[in-house]
Amino acid sequence: MSRVVLVTGATGGVGRGIALACGEAGWTVWIAARREAEGTAVADEVTALGGQGRFVRCEAGEPASVQEAVATVVATDGALHGAVHNATSGLSPRPGSVADTTLADLRDHVAVSVRGTYLLARESLPHLEAVGGALLVLTSEAGFEGKARLPAYAAVKAAQRGLVRALAREWGPKGVRVNALAPLAATPAVDEAFRRDPAMSERVLGRSPMGRLGDAATEIGPVARFLLGPDAAFLTGSTLLADGGSCSIS
C-alpha cells in the first residue's frame, strides 16, 4: 500500500536515507526542511526510485512553520501515514565540555530536538489517528549512555526517548504507534564531529563489533521504513538501535 510520510531534516544524512528507502517502497515522501534547493534535490531522488518526492519548507522548532507544513501535506495528498522527526541542531556535531556549552547552544538543541518533536507530534496526531499511522523519532545511543563532550546533544536525545514512551502510552488507544530509532551512520554531521575531535573516531569505531558506520540509505533507511509500515503494527514505545552493536545499553 502506498503511504504518505513527512520527514524533517531530510536534506542529507540519515533523513535523506529514510526518504530514499521509503521512496523505494513507492511511498510519497515529503522532505520538510529549510533549504529548498537541497530538499528538492532529495525529493527528485525519491521520485527517481519509484516513489513520489515532494518538498515543503519547514522550520522544525517553529510552531507556525510545522503547522503549515503538515497542513500542506494533508491538503495535497489527503492523508498522513507517517511523520518522522529527524532534524537536529546545527550545533550537534560540535563537541565540547559542559563549560564550553552556552545557554544559547542548549536552547538551540532543545528547540530543534525536543520542541521540534513535540510540535510535529501535536500537529500530526489527528491525521495519524485517522489512518492508524505512526510517529518515528530519530534519537541516538547518546540518549542511552551519554557522550563525553556532547552534553547538550545527549540530554535532548534522552529527552526524546522519554517523550516517545509517554506518547506511545497516550496514543496507543488511538491506534497510533510511536517509536524511536537510534542509528550510527556515516553522515556529514558525523564526519564533521570526527574532524573536530579526531579522537572521537577511535572511540566510536573502536568499540563497534562491525568496526564501521552504517549506510544511511541501505542500512538505516529500511529500519525506519519498517517502523513506519504495517509490519511493525504491534511495536510501539520502543527505541531500536541500528548501530552495528556499538551501544551496550538497550
SULWO-V899886 format. One record per residue. N is the residue number from 0. RES is the residue in three letters. PHI is phi in whole degrees, 0 to 359 (* if undefined). OMEGA is omega as a letter, one per 40 degrees, with the letter a starting at -180 (none if undefined). Layout:
N_RES_PHI_OMEGA / N_RES_PHI_OMEGA
//
This chain:
0_MET_*_i / 1_SER_289_a / 2_ARG_233_i / 3_VAL_248_a / 4_VAL_230_i / 5_LEU_241_a / 6_VAL_234_i / 7_THR_279_i / 8_GLY_61_a / 9_ALA_258_a / 10_THR_281_i / 11_GLY_190_i / 12_GLY_60_a / 13_VAL_296_i / 14_GLY_301_i / 15_ARG_297_i / 16_GLY_301_i / 17_ILE_296_i / 18_ALA_301_a / 19_LEU_293_i / 20_ALA_296_i / 21_CYS_291_i / 22_GLY_297_i / 23_GLU_298_i / 24_ALA_275_i / 25_GLY_86_a / 26_TRP_279_i / 27_THR_272_a / 28_VAL_237_i / 29_TRP_264_i / 30_ILE_270_a / 31_ALA_260_a / 32_ALA_203_i / 33_ARG_277_a / 34_ARG_264_a / 35_GLU_293_a / 36_ALA_299_a / 37_GLU_293_a / 38_GLY_295_i / 39_THR_294_i / 40_ALA_297_i / 41_VAL_292_i / 42_ALA_301_i / 43_ASP_295_i / 44_GLU_296_i / 45_VAL_300_a / 46_THR_296_i / 47_ALA_296_a / 48_LEU_273_i / 49_GLY_112_i / 50_GLY_266_i / 51_GLN_236_a / 52_GLY_267_i / 53_ARG_222_i / 54_PHE_247_i / 55_VAL_222_a / 56_ARG_290_a / 57_CYS_204_i / 58_GLU_257_a / 59_ALA_301_a / 60_GLY_265_a / 61_GLU_251_a / 62_PRO_307_a / 63_ALA_296_a / 64_SER_293_i / 65_VAL_294_i / 66_GLN_301_a / 67_GLU_293_a / 68_ALA_296_a / 69_VAL_296_i / 70_ALA_298_i / 71_THR_296_i / 72_VAL_302_a / 73_VAL_292_i / 74_ALA_295_a / 75_THR_277_a / 76_ASP_250_i / 77_GLY_81_a / 78_ALA_195_i / 79_LEU_221_a / 80_HIS_267_a / 81_GLY_209_i / 82_ALA_236_a / 83_VAL_238_i / 84_HIS_261_a / 85_ASN_244_a / 86_ALA_302_i / 87_THR_226_i / 88_SER_300_i / 89_GLY_295_i / 90_LEU_273_a / 91_SER_306_a / 92_PRO_275_a / 93_ARG_258_a / 94_PRO_289_i / 95_GLY_178_i / 96_SER_283_i / 97_VAL_301_i / 98_ALA_297_i / 99_ASP_277_a / 100_THR_267_a / 101_THR_280_i / 102_LEU_297_i / 103_ALA_296_i / 104_ASP_299_a / 105_LEU_298_i / 106_ARG_301_a / 107_ASP_294_i / 108_HIS_301_a / 109_VAL_296_a / 110_ALA_300_a / 111_VAL_279_a / 112_SER_278_a / 113_VAL_274_i / 114_ARG_296_i / 115_GLY_299_i / 116_THR_299_i / 117_TYR_302_a / 118_LEU_294_a / 119_LEU_295_i / 120_ALA_299_a / 121_ARG_298_a / 122_GLU_285_a / 123_SER_276_a / 124_LEU_310_a / 125_PRO_299_a / 126_HIS_283_i / 127_LEU_293_i / 128_GLU_297_a / 129_ALA_295_a / 130_VAL_237_a / 131_GLY_66_a / 132_GLY_273_a / 133_ALA_217_i / 134_LEU_252_i / 135_LEU_235_a / 136_VAL_243_i / 137_LEU_274_i / 138_THR_246_a / 139_SER_201_i / 140_GLU_299_i / 141_ALA_299_i / 142_GLY_284_i / 143_PHE_269_a / 144_GLU_236_a / 145_GLY_76_i / 146_LYS_218_i / 147_ALA_300_i / 148_ARG_70_i / 149_LEU_224_a / 150_PRO_294_a / 151_ALA_291_i / 152_TYR_298_i / 153_ALA_298_a / 154_ALA_296_a / 155_VAL_287_i / 156_LYS_291_i / 157_ALA_293_i / 158_ALA_298_i / 159_GLN_299_i / 160_ARG_296_i / 161_GLY_296_i / 162_LEU_293_i / 163_VAL_300_a / 164_ARG_297_a / 165_ALA_296_a / 166_LEU_293_i / 167_ALA_299_i / 168_ARG_289_a / 169_GLU_289_a / 170_TRP_265_i / 171_GLY_308_i / 172_PRO_297_i / 173_LYS_273_a / 174_GLY_84_a / 175_VAL_250_i / 176_ARG_266_i / 177_VAL_223_i / 178_ASN_223_i / 179_ALA_234_i / 180_LEU_228_a / 181_ALA_247_a / 182_PRO_265_i / 183_LEU_230_a / 184_ALA_228_i / 185_ALA_285_a / 186_THR_220_i / 187_PRO_303_a / 188_ALA_294_i / 189_VAL_293_i / 190_ASP_302_i / 191_GLU_293_i / 192_ALA_297_i / 193_PHE_295_i / 194_ARG_292_a / 195_ARG_288_a / 196_ASP_227_a / 197_PRO_305_i / 198_ALA_290_a / 199_MET_296_a / 200_SER_303_i / 201_GLU_294_i / 202_ARG_297_a / 203_VAL_285_a / 204_LEU_283_a / 205_GLY_294_a / 206_ARG_256_a / 207_SER_275_i / 208_PRO_303_a / 209_MET_272_i / 210_GLY_67_a / 211_ARG_204_i / 212_LEU_270_i / 213_GLY_281_i / 214_ASP_269_a / 215_ALA_298_a / 216_ALA_276_a / 217_THR_261_a / 218_GLU_240_i / 219_ILE_260_a / 220_GLY_307_i / 221_PRO_297_i / 222_VAL_293_i / 223_ALA_299_i / 224_ARG_299_i / 225_PHE_301_a / 226_LEU_295_i / 227_LEU_276_a / 228_GLY_262_a / 229_PRO_292_i / 230_ASP_291_i / 231_ALA_255_a / 232_ALA_298_a / 233_PHE_247_a / 234_LEU_242_i / 235_THR_208_i / 236_GLY_74_a / 237_SER_252_i / 238_THR_241_i / 239_LEU_270_i / 240_LEU_264_i / 241_ALA_253_a / 242_ASP_229_i / 243_GLY_64_i / 244_GLY_82_a / 245_SER_295_a / 246_CYS_270_a / 247_SER_270_a / 248_ILE_253_i / 249_SER_227_none
//
